[in-house]
Amino acid sequence: MAVFRRPGRSRPAPEPDLSEQLAELVEESEQPVGPVAEYAAKQRGRGRTVVLHTARLLGHGGRAAARGTAKGAAYGGRALTEQLVRTAPRIPVRDLATLRAQHPDAAFPEQLADLLVTGAVRASSALGAGVGAAAMLPVPPAMPLEIAAETLAVAAVEIKLIAELHEVYGTPAQGGATQRAGAYLGAWANRRGIDANLLVRPAGFAALAISSEVRQQVRRRLTRSSLRHLPAVIPLLVGAGIGATMNRRDTRRLAGEVRADLRERRPADGGYWAEAAPAPKGGAVEADGKAP
């Protein structure tokens, strides 16, 4: 059935997708740092934008916040978990070839992993500062919703980091986007590499095995994260600094635990790192010095 609109009235442009905003935040964080003050202000602005956009997705605008804090606080549990489960398969994860092409100076896996951790730490720090800045807006009832939004956004940044660290260490999850996302969700909730069984079991069977268990683990982790951030943002004037510091510390610690686990695993393909090497500049060259 056709849908008719009044002449001259165009459909409003859709808002940027949350996963796209998070990808931009991480990419921006990996760029060389310019003047400190300018960089910090830019990152806080990006973090605030992502937090506020995520809050709108969670609360359908200010209407949910206006109904009181209980509505926002509910996002510390099942609803927030389901939102993260839906978001996870859409988080853009770069494969090893793309990562090496973007970071050609990283000659070894550890060097590349260091760069990814630095970018993720900066991104989560910006989100922590962003929720502090959002706390200064004249809508106090929205605070629990803002905390839930920051928790979700930081979780997405960390899940992306975990997935890309698996690429760096040669142990990526198998299966489709949903199955891989489930594996990385479990790794994030348990603060270690993905279950080794998921590398060998059929993806469909693995997905059935982890679904309810992963949801419970993710829910507990999200709830702990939300409750931990509550005291940090109540004093509005210091919330931004405390939130940035907490996120920076927590993301770095998570990365250290996951990397320690991945270092102990043997890649299925011993030549995975060399196979993903970026092509030489100017293309291949034959023995006589001419391009093929």
Sequence and secondary structure as in RCSB ss.txt:
>XXXX:A:sequence
MAVFRRPGRSRPAPEPDLSEQLAELVEESEQPVGPVAEYAAKQRGRGRTVVLHTARLLGHGGRAAARGTAKGAAY
GGRALTEQLVRTAPRIPVRDLATLRAQHPDAAFPEQLADLLVTGAVRASSALGAGVGAAAMLPVPPAMPLEIAAE
TLAVAAVEIKLIAELHEVYGTPAQGGATQRAGAYLGAWANRRGIDANLLVRPAGFAALAISSEVRQQVRRRLTRS
SLRHLPAVIPLLVGAGIGATMNRRDTRRLAGEVRADLRERRPADGGYWAEAAPAPKGGAVEADGKAP
>XXXX:A:secstr
      TT         HHHHHHHHHHHHTS   SHHHHHHHHHHHHHHHHHHHHHHHHTTHHHHHT HHHHHGG
GTHHHHHHHHHHGGGS    HHHHHHH TT  SHHHHHHHHHHHHHHHHHHHHHHHHHHHTSS GGGHHHHHHHH
HHHHHHHHHHHHHHHHHHTT    SSHHHHHHHHHHHHHHTSS  GGGGTS HHHHHHHHHHHHHHHHHHHHHHH
HHHHHHHHSSTTTHHHHHHHHHHHHHHHHHHHHHHHHHTS  SSTTHHHHT    TT    TTS   
